[in-house]
Amino acid sequence: MAAHNHNHQEASWGKRLVISMLVNLIIPLVQIYGGIVSGSMALISDALHNLSDFVALTINYAALKIGRRGPTMKQTFGYKRIEIFATLISVALLYGAAFYIAVESWQRLLNPQPIAGKLVIWIALVGFAGNALSALLLHTGARKNMNMKSAFLHMLADALTSLVVAVLGIIWLYQPWYWLDPLFSWLIVALILYSGWGLLKDSYLILMNATPPGINLADIQRELENIEGIKEIHDLHVWNPSAESIALAVYITVPDQMMSRVDELACQVKELLLDRFKIDHPILQFETSSCANGKLLCCIVKQTHHDEHK
């Protein structure tokens, strides 16, 4: 029954993502048209930013769909990492848009152009309404799902950006401060670079099987070796198979004993790892004598060195 409810929730989240995707495809097209007609680079910048969120929403939707597929004989970890590769493509497109905005804004700063403030206001308010609607649709799922939370935060940020563009339009109705247009466009570029760098860093760590942020290997060693019945641990690895999961592999040295006792110890270790470190995919190898001299990290020895002593 719980699995049925979870699938029903995911289906509902998927529908809401599709609606948000459509909204974030239509709005940027309207904003680009309005930006060209009004002469506002800030409006075009906001449009490109929103268009990048259409790509991000598409990735989130694909991850939600593909993530349901379990592991296979050839893809033993499943398909979760497709989301990471798609994220890298998304960031590359986003940075391309940021470069265009930065160059065009520089030209606008050197040669300021009159801007139709009234049109900017109405188009920006359309963007604000669309992004606010998307954020509202995604709010429920954001409490339980990381992908939905990411999409929700994107929509919320875009709604605020569109609102600021509308405020600029009001200013231009009364003051010819057109230099604010490229200035705000550069602020959007900075926002794009900042958010994109965070995505690149997280993607790099996952692809390199790096220790996830917030995980300290020494803490894990101390906690495990404090469990009664464990002599030491070695060859410890902790990594992210996907953005939502943390895996661990470790050798655990214990006294020679009945297999049933080892099973009890394994359950105790798994509970500790999940409760204390949120590690949901532990791989435990028990042994009665250490084969790595108790070293916490694995030292990979080249096969050629072994062959020389044959």
C-alpha positions as CSV (number, residue, x, y, z in Angstrom):
1,M,0.0,0.0,0.0
2,A,2.9,2.4,0.9
3,A,4.5,1.6,-2.5
4,H,1.3,2.4,-4.3
5,N,1.0,5.7,-2.5
6,H,4.6,6.6,-3.3
7,N,4.0,5.8,-7.0
8,H,0.8,7.9,-7.0
9,Q,2.8,10.8,-5.5
10,E,5.5,10.5,-8.1
11,A,2.9,10.5,-10.9
12,S,1.3,13.6,-9.4
13,W,4.8,15.3,-9.1
14,G,5.5,14.3,-12.7
15,K,2.3,16.0,-14.0
16,R,3.1,19.2,-12.0
17,L,6.6,19.2,-13.5
18,V,5.1,18.9,-17.0
19,I,2.8,21.9,-16.4
20,S,5.7,23.9,-15.0
21,M,7.9,23.0,-18.0
22,L,5.2,24.3,-20.4
23,V,4.8,27.5,-18.4
24,N,8.6,28.0,-18.4
25,L,8.8,27.4,-22.2
26,I,6.0,29.9,-23.1
27,I,7.1,32.7,-20.7
28,P,10.7,33.1,-22.0
29,L,9.4,33.3,-25.6
30,V,7.0,36.1,-24.6
31,Q,9.8,37.8,-22.6
32,I,12.3,37.6,-25.5
33,Y,9.7,39.2,-27.8
34,G,9.0,41.8,-25.2
35,G,12.7,42.5,-24.6
36,I,13.4,43.0,-28.3
37,V,10.4,45.3,-28.8
38,S,11.0,47.3,-25.6
39,G,14.8,47.4,-25.9
40,S,15.4,45.9,-22.5
41,M,18.4,43.6,-22.1
42,A,17.4,42.8,-18.5
43,L,14.1,41.4,-19.8
44,I,16.0,39.2,-22.4
45,S,18.4,38.1,-19.6
46,D,15.5,37.1,-17.4
47,A,14.0,35.2,-20.4
48,L,17.3,33.3,-21.0
49,H,17.5,32.5,-17.3
50,N,13.9,31.2,-17.4
51,L,14.6,29.2,-20.5
52,S,17.5,27.6,-18.7
53,D,15.0,26.6,-16.0
54,F,12.9,24.9,-18.6
55,V,16.0,22.8,-19.4
56,A,16.5,22.2,-15.6
57,L,12.8,21.2,-15.2
58,T,13.2,18.8,-18.2
59,I,16.2,17.2,-16.5
60,N,14.2,16.9,-13.2
61,Y,11.3,15.3,-15.0
62,A,13.6,12.9,-16.9
63,A,15.4,12.0,-13.6
64,L,12.0,11.3,-12.0
65,K,11.0,9.0,-14.8
66,I,14.4,7.3,-15.4
67,G,15.0,6.9,-11.7
68,R,12.1,4.5,-11.5
69,R,14.1,2.0,-13.5
70,G,15.9,-0.5,-11.4
71,P,19.4,-1.9,-11.9
72,T,20.1,-4.4,-14.8
73,M,22.7,-6.9,-15.5
74,K,24.7,-4.3,-17.5
75,Q,23.7,-1.2,-15.4
76,T,24.1,-2.6,-11.9
77,F,23.8,0.8,-10.2
78,G,20.7,1.7,-12.3
79,Y,20.3,4.9,-14.3
80,K,20.5,7.6,-11.7
81,R,23.7,9.1,-13.0
82,I,22.1,10.1,-16.3
83,E,20.9,13.0,-14.2
84,I,24.5,14.1,-13.6
85,F,25.5,14.1,-17.3
86,A,22.3,16.0,-18.2
87,T,23.1,18.5,-15.5
88,L,26.5,19.1,-17.1
89,I,24.9,19.7,-20.4
90,S,22.4,22.1,-18.8
91,V,25.2,24.1,-17.1
92,A,27.1,24.3,-20.4
93,L,24.0,25.8,-22.1
94,L,23.5,28.1,-19.2
95,Y,27.1,29.4,-19.3
96,G,26.7,30.0,-23.0
97,A,23.6,32.2,-22.4
98,A,25.5,34.0,-19.6
99,F,28.4,34.8,-22.0
100,Y,25.9,36.3,-24.5
101,I,24.2,38.4,-21.9
102,A,27.5,39.7,-20.6
103,V,28.8,40.8,-24.0
104,E,25.4,42.3,-25.1
105,S,25.1,44.2,-21.8
106,W,28.6,45.7,-22.3
107,Q,27.5,47.0,-25.7
108,R,24.3,48.4,-24.1
109,L,26.4,50.2,-21.4
110,L,28.6,51.8,-24.0
111,N,25.6,52.8,-26.1
112,P,22.5,53.2,-23.8
113,Q,19.2,52.9,-25.6
114,P,15.7,54.1,-24.6
115,I,13.6,51.4,-23.0
116,A,9.8,51.1,-23.1
117,G,9.2,50.9,-19.4
118,K,5.4,50.1,-19.6
119,L,5.9,47.1,-21.8
120,V,8.8,45.9,-19.6
121,I,6.4,46.0,-16.6
122,W,3.7,44.0,-18.2
123,I,6.0,41.3,-19.6
124,A,7.9,41.0,-16.4
125,L,4.7,40.6,-14.4
126,V,3.6,37.8,-16.8
127,G,6.9,36.1,-16.0
128,F,6.4,36.7,-12.2
129,A,2.9,35.2,-12.4
130,G,4.0,32.1,-14.4
131,N,7.0,31.4,-12.1
132,A,4.9,32.0,-9.0
133,L,2.3,29.5,-10.3
134,S,5.1,26.9,-11.0
135,A,6.5,27.4,-7.5
136,L,3.0,26.9,-6.0
137,L,2.6,23.7,-8.1
138,L,5.9,22.3,-6.9
139,H,5.7,23.3,-3.3
140,T,4.1,20.1,-2.0
141,G,6.6,17.8,-3.6
142,A,9.5,19.9,-2.5
143,R,9.0,18.8,1.0
144,K,9.7,15.1,0.2
145,N,11.7,14.9,-3.0
146,M,15.1,16.5,-3.8
147,N,14.4,16.9,-7.5
148,M,11.2,18.7,-6.7
149,K,12.9,20.9,-4.1
150,S,15.5,21.9,-6.7
151,A,12.8,22.8,-9.2
152,F,10.8,24.7,-6.6
153,L,13.8,26.8,-5.5
154,H,14.5,27.6,-9.2
155,M,11.0,28.8,-9.8
156,L,11.0,30.9,-6.6
157,A,14.2,32.6,-7.5
158,D,12.9,33.3,-11.0
159,A,9.7,34.8,-9.7
160,L,11.7,37.3,-7.6
161,T,14.0,38.1,-10.6
162,S,11.0,38.9,-12.7
163,L,9.5,41.1,-10.0
164,V,12.8,43.1,-9.8
165,V,12.6,43.6,-13.6
166,A,9.1,44.9,-13.2
167,V,10.4,47.4,-10.6
168,L,13.1,48.5,-13.2
169,G,10.3,49.1,-15.7
170,I,8.5,51.4,-13.1
171,I,11.7,53.4,-12.6
172,W,12.1,53.9,-16.4
173,L,8.7,55.4,-16.6
174,Y,9.9,58.3,-14.5
175,Q,13.7,58.3,-14.8
176,P,15.9,57.7,-17.9
177,W,18.3,55.5,-15.8
178,Y,18.9,53.1,-18.7
179,W,22.3,52.1,-17.3
180,L,20.4,50.0,-14.8
181,D,19.5,47.6,-17.6
182,P,23.0,46.2,-18.3
183,L,23.8,46.5,-14.6
184,F,20.9,44.2,-13.6
185,S,21.8,41.9,-16.6
186,W,25.3,41.4,-15.1
187,L,23.7,40.6,-11.8
188,I,21.7,37.8,-13.5
189,V,25.0,36.6,-15.1
190,A,26.6,36.5,-11.7
191,L,23.6,34.5,-10.4
192,I,23.9,32.1,-13.3
193,L,27.7,31.6,-12.8
194,Y,27.3,31.1,-9.0
195,S,24.5,28.5,-9.3
196,G,26.2,26.8,-12.3
197,W,29.5,26.5,-10.4
198,G,27.7,24.8,-7.5
199,L,26.1,22.3,-9.9
200,L,29.5,21.7,-11.6
201,K,31.2,21.1,-8.3
202,D,28.5,18.6,-7.0
203,S,28.6,16.8,-10.4
204,Y,32.4,16.5,-10.3
205,L,32.3,15.0,-6.8
206,I,29.7,12.5,-7.7
207,L,31.4,11.4,-11.0
208,M,34.8,11.1,-9.2
209,N,33.2,8.9,-6.5
210,A,34.5,11.5,-3.9
211,T,33.5,11.4,-0.3
212,P,30.2,13.2,0.0
213,P,30.2,16.6,1.7
214,G,29.5,16.4,5.4
215,I,31.0,12.9,5.7
216,N,34.2,12.4,7.7
217,L,35.9,9.1,7.3
218,A,37.6,9.3,10.6
219,D,34.2,9.8,12.4
220,I,32.9,6.6,10.7
221,Q,36.1,4.7,11.7
222,R,35.7,5.8,15.3
223,E,32.0,5.0,15.5
224,L,32.4,1.5,14.0
225,E,35.5,0.6,16.0
226,N,33.6,1.6,19.2
227,I,31.1,-1.2,18.5
228,E,31.7,-4.2,20.7
229,G,33.0,-7.1,18.6
230,I,34.8,-5.0,16.0
231,K,38.6,-5.0,16.2
232,E,39.3,-2.5,13.3
233,I,38.1,-1.4,9.9
234,H,40.1,-0.8,6.7
235,D,39.8,-0.1,3.0
236,L,36.9,2.3,3.6
237,H,35.1,4.0,0.7
238,V,32.1,6.3,0.8
239,W,30.6,7.8,-2.3
240,N,27.4,8.9,-4.0
241,P,25.9,6.4,-6.5
242,S,23.4,9.2,-7.2
243,A,22.5,12.6,-5.8
244,E,20.1,11.1,-3.3
245,S,22.0,8.1,-2.1
246,I,25.2,7.4,-0.2
247,A,27.1,4.1,-0.5
248,L,29.8,2.6,1.7
249,A,32.2,-0.3,1.3
250,V,34.5,-1.4,4.1
251,Y,36.4,-4.4,5.5
252,I,35.6,-5.1,9.1
253,T,38.0,-7.3,11.2
254,V,36.2,-9.3,13.9
255,P,37.2,-12.3,16.2
256,D,36.5,-15.7,14.9
257,Q,32.9,-16.6,15.7
258,M,29.6,-18.1,14.6
259,M,28.1,-16.7,11.4
260,S,24.8,-15.8,13.2
261,R,26.7,-13.4,15.5
262,V,28.3,-11.7,12.4
263,D,24.8,-11.2,11.0
264,E,23.7,-9.5,14.2
265,L,26.8,-7.3,14.1
266,A,26.1,-6.4,10.4
267,C,22.6,-5.3,11.3
268,Q,24.0,-3.1,14.1
269,V,26.5,-1.5,11.7
270,K,23.9,-0.8,9.1
271,E,21.6,0.9,11.6
272,L,24.4,3.1,12.9
273,L,25.5,4.1,9.4
274,L,21.9,5.0,8.4
275,D,21.1,6.9,11.6
276,R,24.4,8.7,12.1
277,F,25.6,9.3,8.5
278,K,22.5,8.8,6.3
279,I,24.4,6.0,4.5
280,D,21.7,3.8,2.9
281,H,23.7,1.4,0.8
282,P,26.5,-0.2,2.9
283,I,28.6,-3.0,1.6
284,L,30.3,-4.9,4.5
285,Q,33.1,-7.4,4.2
286,F,33.8,-9.2,7.5
287,E,37.1,-11.0,8.1
288,T,39.0,-12.5,11.1
289,S,42.4,-11.1,10.2
290,S,43.3,-7.9,8.5
291,C,44.9,-8.1,5.0
292,A,45.8,-4.4,4.8
293,N,47.7,-3.8,8.1
294,G,44.7,-1.8,9.4
295,K,45.0,1.0,6.8
296,L,41.9,3.1,6.6
297,L,42.3,3.9,2.9
298,C,42.9,1.3,0.2
299,C,46.4,1.4,-1.5
300,I,46.0,0.0,-5.0
301,V,49.1,-2.0,-6.0
302,K,49.9,-2.4,-9.7
303,Q,49.6,-5.9,-11.1
304,T,53.0,-5.6,-12.7
305,H,54.6,-5.3,-9.3
306,H,53.0,-8.6,-8.4
307,D,54.0,-10.3,-11.6
308,E,57.7,-9.4,-11.1
309,H,57.8,-11.6,-8.0
310,K,56.3,-14.7,-9.7
